[in-house]
Amino acid sequence: MGFPPHPPARSSARPDDRAVGGAPIIAVDCNGADMGPTEVAAGALLAAAEGAKVLLFGPADEMGIPPTLRERVEIVNAPVSIAKSADPVSAVRATPEASIVLAARAVAEGRAQALVCAGGTGAALAAGLFNIKRAKGIYRPALAIPLPIPGPSPARSVTLLDVGANAEARREHLVQFAFMGAALASTVLGVERPRVGLLSNGEEAARGGRLIVETGEELAARARSGEALEFVGNVEGGDVVGGVADVIVTDGLTGNIALKLMEGVSQTLLGAIRDAAMASVRARLGGALLRPALRGVRDEIDPEEQGGAYLLGLRSLGVVPHGRFTRRGFAQAILRAQRGACEDLVGRTQITLEHAGALRQAPVSAEAASLPQA
Amino acid sequence: MGFPPHPPARSSARPDDRAVGGAPIIAVDCNGADMGPTEVAAGALLAAAEGAKVLLFGPADEMGIPPTLRERVEIVNAPVSIAKSADPVSAVRATPEASIVLAARAVAEGRAQALVCAGGTGAALAAGLFNIKRAKGIYRPALAIPLPIPGPSPARSVTLLDVGANAEARREHLVQFAFMGAALASTVLGVERPRVGLLSNGEEAARGGRLIVETGEELAARARSGEALEFVGNVEGGDVVGGVADVIVTDGLTGNIALKLMEGVSQTLLGAIRDAAMASVRARLGGALLRPALRGVRDEIDPEEQGGAYLLGLRSLGVVPHGRFTRRGFAQAILRAQRGACEDLVGRTQITLEHAGALRQAPVSAEAASLPQA
């Protein structure tokens, strides 16, 4: 099984300091995938065949890696899973031997440079926050996903965030998400000066309720004073696939709903077309002739091809694939993490936020507060 | 141009009291449509040909109705438009001669039984609130739209609300929206006991932030004590087209984004397939053979075929079509309003809310509050 070649790293990319002298190592949690650890491990082998260095956490005897391929990846036997926990935060605290916790610790301790977790956003987020920790000045991590827009070449994409790390958001969170998304679009997707839009129910700046209006005002002010992004204002639901913005910012509740809705509508529509192509002899013949072209459209929007969402805002990169992915999707997730680590997505995100003045200010310490004024 | 026949009114439908003795009259505001008053007037003529009684407000000399057809609809010359106003609330207050205000007043005064407005949600909502007034016990009107789910017959649909009347919502608003949507689904779509879901970023009751969690708890409690609906709990974005619920409740910001996203994704995907069907001789031949079947899918999800959204929560029914509709969509909007008035959608919504105990309680008056306790 082959993978589409990744475009070469941009020449301006700064290598990840921690990975100097070699490719980054990706810590992968095998627990939690719908198809079990075997499928994640198989994905790791595919990614390794593409050059990824993988440190695999999970039940070693359930990974199903043939002895002849054992040396392709490094395995840490970690059979304890908290992927199905209803309360991932408590589970992460209470279960230091859980595979996701061990994988996150490997990243925190520098034994790996990025984390891939098949066991759900909640567990990845909690394990990341407790072990890898929040990056300096970040209010909250966010899940960001670059989505392909089907249509004529050249291929277009839009990066949507937050797609589910935080159900609720405040103004300062959304402002940071805008710069985090812009850093992702310029670092990984090579967009020179990303156009950033704020998802709302109308294009006018007054639309969307207080949170959207205030966020829009602050983004407009901060964008004017920096080069990191162009703020295009409010965008509507239809604009997500309309090419008017490279990055679209929203809270994790709306973003998650939008992401799953896009996938659902696409699948339902392709299914209806498939059914329509079975409805008559004429349609069946047409469907058979058109099949290769339709397959191209379907592959273009295939979530597995994308590899999942970036978890941004921790001190190292995370990637969260869908739990229902096959090995192909998990391999893409690992390659996505590898590429993000190589291009120092975390460091460049930090620089973007710093230049925009969008980092959280450290609270004034008691000592500093009591200093006499000059 | 023909229209698909509407299914016959359900035998249990109680006729609108105000329309006893004749078909309801629909007040239609012609101003604000992208294609101008001519297109709305043409839609009114199409609806009249299907039996609708129409009272048309707008610039009489721009309606382009041929003298031979003038008697098919009643025209009120109302050239003043506030459809493009950035602040519809102020515009409605300041412009009593605006066509939308005159149309809403006709409904308020019983000269018409339902309102159709091509000039945008904001103007329809403000004119409706100030003239037709909120129905008793309703916190806020909501926009509800039944959406077809493409796929094999029998045709399925899902009613989404609020799709944009209120950008922000509180718990008690969302609870009312659930019963308003259920009344719509049972009255107009004939769904016996609608399954109602709450849009969230996960199926677990704990997902979605405080508003969703608290709304879910109240809906579950109220649904248990009534027959009007079955509450299926949280549903995800993909479930909107998954057939797991007949009615899906969300705030107007998320609902509007979801609605426009669905339309955008569908159009983009159909466009990509059209392009793919031009890519080679083989694909072109396949596309030509498949065209009738594809057209069926496209027509099935065509927003014009639906006629727009129901504006629920006023003392009379409103219908808000897209401003970009052609005459076909405006005709459907008028027929939708006519059918809703015939089946007393407003009265039945009120009964549903009352039985569920979801009506707003009248504030205790000063006199009642000072009565001595028994």
Chai-1 contact restraints between the chains, C-beta under 6 A:
chainA,res_idxA,chainB,res_idxB,connection_type,confidence,min_distance_angstrom,max_distance_angstrom,comment,restraint_id
A,P150,B,T268,contact,1.0,0.0,6.0,A-B,restraint_1
A,P150,B,L269,contact,1.0,0.0,6.0,A-B,restraint_2
A,P150,B,A272,contact,1.0,0.0,6.0,A-B,restraint_3
A,G151,B,A272,contact,1.0,0.0,6.0,A-B,restraint_4
A,P152,B,D275,contact,1.0,0.0,6.0,A-B,restraint_5
A,G164,B,N201,contact,1.0,0.0,6.0,A-B,restraint_6
A,A167,B,N201,contact,1.0,0.0,6.0,A-B,restraint_7
A,A167,B,G208,contact,1.0,0.0,6.0,A-B,restraint_8
A,A167,B,G209,contact,1.0,0.0,6.0,A-B,restraint_9
A,E168,B,G209,contact,1.0,0.0,6.0,A-B,restraint_10
A,L199,B,I257,contact,1.0,0.0,6.0,A-B,restraint_11
A,N201,B,G164,contact,1.0,0.0,6.0,A-B,restraint_12
A,N201,B,A167,contact,1.0,0.0,6.0,A-B,restraint_13
A,N201,B,L253,contact,1.0,0.0,6.0,A-B,restraint_14
A,N201,B,N256,contact,1.0,0.0,6.0,A-B,restraint_15
A,G208,B,A167,contact,1.0,0.0,6.0,A-B,restraint_16
A,G208,B,L253,contact,1.0,0.0,6.0,A-B,restraint_17
A,G209,B,A167,contact,1.0,0.0,6.0,A-B,restraint_18
A,G209,B,E168,contact,1.0,0.0,6.0,A-B,restraint_19
A,G209,B,L253,contact,1.0,0.0,6.0,A-B,restraint_20
A,E236,B,K260,contact,1.0,0.0,6.0,A-B,restraint_21
A,G237,B,I257,contact,1.0,0.0,6.0,A-B,restraint_22
A,G237,B,K260,contact,1.0,0.0,6.0,A-B,restraint_23
A,G237,B,L261,contact,1.0,0.0,6.0,A-B,restraint_24
A,G238,B,K260,contact,1.0,0.0,6.0,A-B,restraint_25
A,G238,B,E263,contact,1.0,0.0,6.0,A-B,restraint_26
A,G238,B,G264,contact,1.0,0.0,6.0,A-B,restraint_27
A,V240,B,L261,contact,1.0,0.0,6.0,A-B,restraint_28
A,V241,B,G264,contact,1.0,0.0,6.0,A-B,restraint_29
A,V241,B,V265,contact,1.0,0.0,6.0,A-B,restraint_30
A,V241,B,T268,contact,1.0,0.0,6.0,A-B,restraint_31
A,L253,B,N201,contact,1.0,0.0,6.0,A-B,restraint_32
A,L253,B,G208,contact,1.0,0.0,6.0,A-B,restraint_33
A,L253,B,G209,contact,1.0,0.0,6.0,A-B,restraint_34
A,T254,B,T254,contact,1.0,0.0,6.0,A-B,restraint_35
A,N256,B,N201,contact,1.0,0.0,6.0,A-B,restraint_36
A,I257,B,L199,contact,1.0,0.0,6.0,A-B,restraint_37
A,I257,B,G237,contact,1.0,0.0,6.0,A-B,restraint_38
A,A258,B,L261,contact,1.0,0.0,6.0,A-B,restraint_39
A,K260,B,E236,contact,1.0,0.0,6.0,A-B,restraint_40
A,K260,B,G237,contact,1.0,0.0,6.0,A-B,restraint_41
A,K260,B,G238,contact,1.0,0.0,6.0,A-B,restraint_42
A,L261,B,G237,contact,1.0,0.0,6.0,A-B,restraint_43
A,L261,B,V240,contact,1.0,0.0,6.0,A-B,restraint_44
A,L261,B,A258,contact,1.0,0.0,6.0,A-B,restraint_45
A,L261,B,L261,contact,1.0,0.0,6.0,A-B,restraint_46
A,M262,B,V265,contact,1.0,0.0,6.0,A-B,restraint_47
A,E263,B,G238,contact,1.0,0.0,6.0,A-B,restraint_48
A,G264,B,G238,contact,1.0,0.0,6.0,A-B,restraint_49
A,G264,B,V241,contact,1.0,0.0,6.0,A-B,restraint_50
A,V265,B,V241,contact,1.0,0.0,6.0,A-B,restraint_51
A,V265,B,M262,contact,1.0,0.0,6.0,A-B,restraint_52
A,V265,B,V265,contact,1.0,0.0,6.0,A-B,restraint_53
A,S266,B,L269,contact,1.0,0.0,6.0,A-B,restraint_54
A,T268,B,P150,contact,1.0,0.0,6.0,A-B,restraint_55
A,T268,B,V241,contact,1.0,0.0,6.0,A-B,restraint_56
A,L269,B,P150,contact,1.0,0.0,6.0,A-B,restraint_57
A,L269,B,S266,contact,1.0,0.0,6.0,A-B,restraint_58
A,L269,B,L269,contact,1.0,0.0,6.0,A-B,restraint_59
A,A272,B,P150,contact,1.0,0.0,6.0,A-B,restraint_60
A,A272,B,G151,contact,1.0,0.0,6.0,A-B,restraint_61
A,A272,B,V297,contact,1.0,0.0,6.0,A-B,restraint_62
A,I273,B,V297,contact,1.0,0.0,6.0,A-B,restraint_63
A,D275,B,P152,contact,1.0,0.0,6.0,A-B,restraint_64
A,A276,B,A293,contact,1.0,0.0,6.0,A-B,restraint_65
A,A276,B,G296,contact,1.0,0.0,6.0,A-B,restraint_66
A,A276,B,V297,contact,1.0,0.0,6.0,A-B,restraint_67
A,A277,B,L290,contact,1.0,0.0,6.0,A-B,restraint_68
A,A279,B,A293,contact,1.0,0.0,6.0,A-B,restraint_69
A,R282,B,L289,contact,1.0,0.0,6.0,A-B,restraint_70
A,A283,B,L290,contact,1.0,0.0,6.0,A-B,restraint_71
A,A283,B,A293,contact,1.0,0.0,6.0,A-B,restraint_72
A,L285,B,L289,contact,1.0,0.0,6.0,A-B,restraint_73
A,G286,B,G286,contact,1.0,0.0,6.0,A-B,restraint_74
A,G286,B,L289,contact,1.0,0.0,6.0,A-B,restraint_75
A,G286,B,L290,contact,1.0,0.0,6.0,A-B,restraint_76
A,G287,B,L290,contact,1.0,0.0,6.0,A-B,restraint_77
A,L289,B,R282,contact,1.0,0.0,6.0,A-B,restraint_78
A,L289,B,L285,contact,1.0,0.0,6.0,A-B,restraint_79
A,L289,B,G286,contact,1.0,0.0,6.0,A-B,restraint_80
A,L290,B,A277,contact,1.0,0.0,6.0,A-B,restraint_81
A,L290,B,A283,contact,1.0,0.0,6.0,A-B,restraint_82
A,L290,B,G286,contact,1.0,0.0,6.0,A-B,restraint_83
A,L290,B,G287,contact,1.0,0.0,6.0,A-B,restraint_84
A,L290,B,L290,contact,1.0,0.0,6.0,A-B,restraint_85
A,A293,B,A276,contact,1.0,0.0,6.0,A-B,restraint_86
A,A293,B,A279,contact,1.0,0.0,6.0,A-B,restraint_87
A,A293,B,A283,contact,1.0,0.0,6.0,A-B,restraint_88
A,G296,B,A276,contact,1.0,0.0,6.0,A-B,restraint_89
A,V297,B,A272,contact,1.0,0.0,6.0,A-B,restraint_90
A,V297,B,I273,contact,1.0,0.0,6.0,A-B,restraint_91
A,V297,B,A276,contact,1.0,0.0,6.0,A-B,restraint_92
